[in-house]
Amino acid sequence: MEAALSGRLRHRARGRRDLPAVGDWVALEPGAGRGLIQAVLPRTSVFARRAAHTVAEEQIVAANVDIVFLLSAMDHDFNPRRIERYLTLAWESGAMPVVVLSKADSQSDPAPMIAEAERIAIGVPVLVTSARTGLGIEDLRARLAGHKTGALLGSSGVGKSTLINALVGYDRQETAAVRESDQRGRHTTTWRELVKLPGGGLLIDTPGMRALHLLEAEEGILASFADIEQLAGECDFRDCTHGPEPGCAVKRAVDSGTLPAERLANYHKLVAELAFLESKTDRKAQMEKKAAGRTGARALRKRLKDKER
């Protein structure tokens, strides 16, 4: 059924979070031809990112998701640092993350990539798939059994739409090959869509996202970098930043080769990004508070002048 937002819901919305997103359950008032959405029901999970070119505006990618499939193709797209970023946001969402390595048929020996993904995806299942050969497709389908809702997240060209076609059994989604010039994917999916799978289960297809900005991800960072957080407990200083301080257990792990230097660098990058966002958000809140105070003061002065008259 086609539906539009009621005027009351639109008027009361304080931001994007208060408006319906793909995966939401809503209170719907049926009408002739189309209905009116009167309310958005409470969400069990929210996968959100910071909207591009904004400081703290939230964009909900998917709601009420049980499982987030984080796709990384085993070709030129494979990027461990991007997987870490996706894991951070997935843990923060409240949904269960699963790393999916697609296009396994593109590698004669996929074992090194699998081992690297398993090393950074601590406590998270890592599935290897190939829509061309059928590898891992039934495992994906089984994880959505019992009418669970899943979401596919990944950059353009990782094979999200191709995997959906393999799961539904026909070419439902438009697909395109990666560009020969730079092996980057093309945006064949340009909107988020809920796909019903045969035998139960729902899957949310999303546009490819190369830029996935943090919003609020403190808990997600703790979960994604559990190995670093565990090592941090052995540092000489409780407030160790794992930088120039002496007695840093994390730096010792890097020096000994047990912790990749690139992983620590990405950890620092995400922590710094989150701190910068929080400072900007606090500054914005202070400015809004001051503006509200000035507005209130002007209104008070006006009332006093009116009384004098």
LOGUSE-15682 format. One record per residue: residue in three letters; x, y, z of N, C-alpha, C in turn. Coordinates in steps of 0.1 Angstrom, whole numbers, plus 5000, padded with zeros to 4 digits. Atoms other than C-alpha are relative to their C-alpha. Layout:
<recs>
ALAXYZXYZXYZ
...
</recs>
This chain:
<recs>
MET500849885000500050005000500950125000
GLU499349875000501350354992499550085012
ALA500449924988501350585022500950135001
ALA499349874998502350935031500050035015
LEU499949954986503351105064498850095003
SER501049914996500551265083500650135004
GLY499549874996500851635089500550015014
ARG499750004986500951575126501349945003
LEU498750064998503851335124501150084995
ARG499049925006505751555101500350135008
HIS499849884992505251865123500749975013
ARG499450034987506251685155501449944999
ALA498650065002509451525140501150105003
ARG498949914996512551675156501249984991
GLY498850035009514851515130499749874992
ARG500250125009515351225106499649875009
ARG500250124992515250975135498549985003
ASP501450014997511551055141499149964988
LEU500750035013510550975105500249864996
PRO499850145004510050635090501249974992
ALA498950045008512950445076499749854996
VAL500250135005513250115057500249905012
GLY500050104989512549825082499150045011
ASP500949964989510250035104498649945000
TRP501450034998506949925118499350135003
VAL500749874998504350205117498549985003
ALA501450004999500850285127499450074988
LEU500549965013498950315095498550025000
GLU501449985002495550475088499749984986
PRO500350035014494150315057499150114994
GLY500949905007492550545031499749964986
ALA500450035014491150544996501250034991
GLY498849995009494150474973501350005008
ARG498750004992496850535000499750035014
GLY500249984986497250545037500850125006
LEU499349894992498550795063500849935011
ILE499250054989501450705086499950105011
GLN500349924988500450835120501150005010
ALA499050024990503350705141501049904996
VAL498950105002506650515140500149925013
LEU499950084988506750225165501449995005
PRO498650014994509750175189500849904992
ARG499150095008512750025171500849915009
THR499150094993514649725183501450024997
SER498649985003517749815165500050114989
VAL499949895010518950115144501450004994
PHE498749995006521850105119500050144993
ALA500049865004522650475114501450044997
ARG498749945003525450685099499850155000
ARG500049865000526351045100499850044985
ALA500249965014524851215069501250084995
ALA498849945007527451335044499850165001
HIS499949854999528551705048499350065011
THR500649944988526951745082500949965012
VAL499250024988528351755117499449885008
ALA500650104992525851545136498649964995
GLU501350045005522751485114500049854997
GLU500050145001521751125115499249954988
GLN500750065011520750915085499849855004
ILE500350144996519050585094500149924987
VAL499850095012520250315069499049895001
ALA501050114999517950045083499649995014
ALA500650014987515749975113499549865003
ASN500650134996514649665132500749894993
VAL499250115006517449455118500549915010
ASP499550114991518349125134501549984997
ILE498650045004521549055114500450114990
VAL499449925010523849295095501149934993
PHE499050075008525749125067500950114995
LEU499049905004528949335062500849944989
LEU499450065011530049255027501450074996
SER498749965006533649285014500449904989
ALA499750095011534549134980501449965001
MET498750055000537548924977500850034987
ASP499349955012538949124948500750135004
HIS499349874997540249484947499250075011
ASP500749924990537549594972500449965014
PHE499750054987538949395001500850105008
ASN499449894992539849645028499749975015
PRO500250034986540349535064499650125009
ARG500349884992540249895077498550034998
ARG501449975002536749945061499249905008
ILE500750104992535649615077499950045015
GLU500049964986536649745111499050125003
ARG501049894999534650065105498649955000
TYR501450065001531549865095499749935012
LEU500250074988531949645125499750095012
THR500349914989532049945148498650055000
LEU501449955001528750085135499049885002
ALA500950124998527149735134499849975014
TRP500250034986527849665170499250115007
GLU500749894994526550015179498549994997
SER501450005005523249945160499149915009
GLY500850094993522149665183499749874992
ALA500250125008522049405155501249925000
MET498950094999524249105152500850014987
PRO499349995013527049155126500649874996
VAL499450125007528248885102500850064988
VAL499249965011531148945079499949904988
VAL500250095012530548815044501050044989
LEU499049985010533448775020499449944987
SER500750045013531848764985501149994989
LYS499150025012533348674951501249915003
ALA498950104997535348384965500649944988
ASP499550065012535648254930501150084993
SER499049925006537948544921501449985005
GLN498750034994540748404943500349864998
SER499650145001542748094936500349955014
ASP499750044986543748094973499450105009
PRO500749904991541248284995500449995015
ALA499750024986542748155028500650125007
PRO499449884993544948465035499050115004
MET501049904997541948705032499149955011
ILE500950064989539748475053500750025014
ALA499349994987542448465080500150145005
GLU499949864996542848845080498650055005
ALA501449964996539048895082499749945014
GLU500350074987538748645111500950065011
ARG499249944990541648815129499550145005
ILE500549874995539949155130498549995004
ALA501550014996536249035133499949915012
ILE500050084988536648915169498649975004
GLY501350054995533748705180498950014989
VAL501049985011531948765146500249894990
PRO499950105010531148485121500550064987
VAL499549965013532948515088499649904989
LEU500550095010531148365058500750034987
VAL499449995013532748305024498949964990
THR501150035010530348324994500450024986
SER499849975014530248314957498649984993
ALA501350015006526948384939500149924987
ARG499850085013528448234907500049855002
THR499950144998529247894922498949955010
GLY501050044990526547894950500649985014
LEU499350024987529147874978499550105010
GLY500449924989527747995011498650064999
ILE501349945001524348094998499049945010
GLU500950074990522447835019500350045014
ASP499749954986524347945050499450145002
LEU500649864998523248305044498549985002
ARG501450024999519648185039499649955013
ALA500350074987519747975071500050105011
ARG499849914989520748275092498850105000
LEU501249925000517448455082498849915002
ALA501250094997515248155090499350055013
GLY500849954988512448215115499650144998
HIS500549875003511448535098500850115005
LYS499149894996514448735107500250104989
THR499749895009515349065091501550024999
GLY498649975002518849115076500250124992
ALA499749895008520549405060501449984994
LEU498750015007523349405034500750135000
LEU499249875000526049675039501349974993
GLY498750015007529049725017500150114989
SER499849905010530549954991499549954986
SER500550035014529549954954500949894994
GLY499250105007530549644935500349885008
VAL499650124992530849394964499049884997
GLY500950115004527849194950498849985008
LYS501250014991524949284973498849954992
SER501250035008522349274945500149864994
THR499850145006523848954930499749905011
LEU500350094989523648784964498549995002
ILE501550014998519948884967499449924989
ASN500550085011519248744933500249855002
ALA499850144997520848414944499149955011
LEU500950054989518748404975498649994996
VAL501450015005515448474958499849914989
GLY500150105011516248244929499750064986
TYR500149945014515848494900500650145000
ASP499349875001517248824887499050115004
ARG500949904995515249054909500650145000
GLN499349874999517849324914500950024988
GLU499149975011519749504887501449995004
THR498650014997523449424886500950064989
ALA499049955010526549554868501449965004
ALA498650044997530149454865500850135005
VAL499249894996532849664881500750064988
ARG499349945011534649914860501449944997
GLU498750065003537649774842501250105003
SER498949904998539650104846500650005014
ASP499549994986539850104884499449895009
GLN500550114993537949794895499050055011
ARG501049954990535450014915498649974995
GLY501350045004531849924916499150114996
ARG500949905005528950104900498849995009
HIS501250004992525850214919498849954992
THR501250065007523149974906498850015009
THR501049974991521150014938500150145005
THR500049864996520150374945499050035011
TRP500949974988517650334973500049875008
ARG500250124991516950105003498749944997
GLU501250075004514449834997500049875009
LEU500350124992512949555018499649884990
VAL500350125009513049214999499649885008
LYS500550124994510948925009500649874994
LEU499450125005512748585006499149885001
PRO500850125000511248254997500249925013
GLY499950084988510448055028500150085013
GLY499949914988510548355052501350075001
GLY498849924999512948615061499950134991
LEU500049885008513448975049501450054999
LEU498749955002516549135035499950154995
ILE500049865004517249515032501250024991
ASP498949965009519349605002500250155001
THR499749864998521149935005501050044989
PRO499149955009523050154981501549985005
GLY498650014996526850114981500550125007
MET499649894992528550335007501549995002
ARG498650004997532250405005500450095012
ALA499849914989532050695030499049975011
LEU500950044989530550565062500550085013
HIS499549914990530850845088499449955014
LEU500550044987530550775125499050105005
LEU500949914993527750915146500250005015
GLU499750034986527850775181500449855000
ALA499550135002529950465183501049965011
GLU499050034989531750445217499949855003
GLU500150154997530350095225500449924988
GLY499650085012530949985189501549994999
ILE498550015001534650075191500549915011
LEU499650094990534949885224499849864995
ALA500250145004533449575208500849974988
SER499250035012535249605174501549985003
PHE498650014997538649655190500249945014
ALA499950074987538249415220501449965003
ASP498650054997541849295216500850125005
ILE499349884996543149655220499550045014
GLU500549964986540849725250500549905010
GLN499550094991542049405266501450035004
LEU498649974997545649495262500250135008
ALA499949874993544949845275499949985015
GLY500150034986544149685309501449975006
GLU498750044995547849595311501050124999
CYS499249885001549149955304500450055014
ASP499649954987551050125333499150115004
PHE500949894997548750425331498649974996
ARG501450035003544950395333499550084989
ASP500549925011544450685309501050004988
CYS499150015011547050565284499350024987
THR500649985013546350685249500749914989
HIS499350095009548650415234500850084989
GLY499249915009550850685219501450005006
PRO498649984995554050825235500349955014
GLU499850034985553450705271500949885001
PRO499250124997555950465286499149895006
GLY500850114994554750115297498749974993
CYS501350035007552050085270500049864995
ALA500150145004551049725266499649994985
VAL500550005013549349805233501250024990
LYS498849975008552549955218501049885000
ARG499150125000554549655230499549894991
ALA500550105008552149425212500250034985
VAL499749965013552649625180501549974997
ASP498650025002556449615184500449854999
SER499750155000556349235190499449934988
GLY500750065012554149185159498749935003
THR501350074997551149035177498850094997
LEU501149915004549049345169500550084988
PRO499649935012549149495134500050155002
ALA499949864998550249855134498950074993
GLU501149945007547549935108498750005008
ARG501350014992544849815132500050105011
LEU499949894989546150045160499850134994
ALA500149875007546350335135498550024997
ASN501449985003542750275125499250025013
TYR500749984987541650255161500250155004
HIS499849864996543250595168499250094991
LYS500849925009541550735137498650005003
LEU501450004997538150625147499750075014
VAL500249934987538550745183500150154998
ALA499949855002539751085171498850054992
GLU501249965008536851105146498850015010
LEU501250004991534351025174500250125010
ALA499749894991536051285198499750134993
PHE500249885007535951545171498550034998
LEU501449995002532251475164499350055013
GLU500749974987531351495201500350155003
SER499749864997533151835204499250094992
LYS500949925009531251965174498650005005
THR501350014995528051835188499750095012
ASP500149924987528651995222500050154996
ARG499949865004529552325205498750054994
LYS501349975006526352315184498950015010
ALA501049994989524252245215500150135008
GLN499849884993525852535233499550124992
MET500449895008525152775204498550005000
GLU501450005001521552655202499450055014
LYS500549964987521152705240500150155001
LYS499849854999522553065237499050074991
ALA501049945009520253135208498650005006
ALA501350014994517253015227499950105012
GLY500049904989518353235257499850144995
ARG500249875005518553535235498650034995
THR501449995004515153465220499150025012
GLY500949994988513653425255500250145006
ALA499749864994515353755267499250104992
ARG500749905009513953945237498550005003
ALA501450014997510453805244499650065014
LEU500249944987510753905281500050155000
ARG500049865001511754255273498850064993
LYS501249955007508854295249498850005009
ARG501250014991506354175275500150115010
LEU499949894990507754425300499750134994
LYS500449875007507454715275498550014998
ASP501450005002503954615267499250035013
LYS500649974988503054625304500150155004
GLU499849854997504554975308499050094992
ARG500949925008502355095280498549995006
</recs>
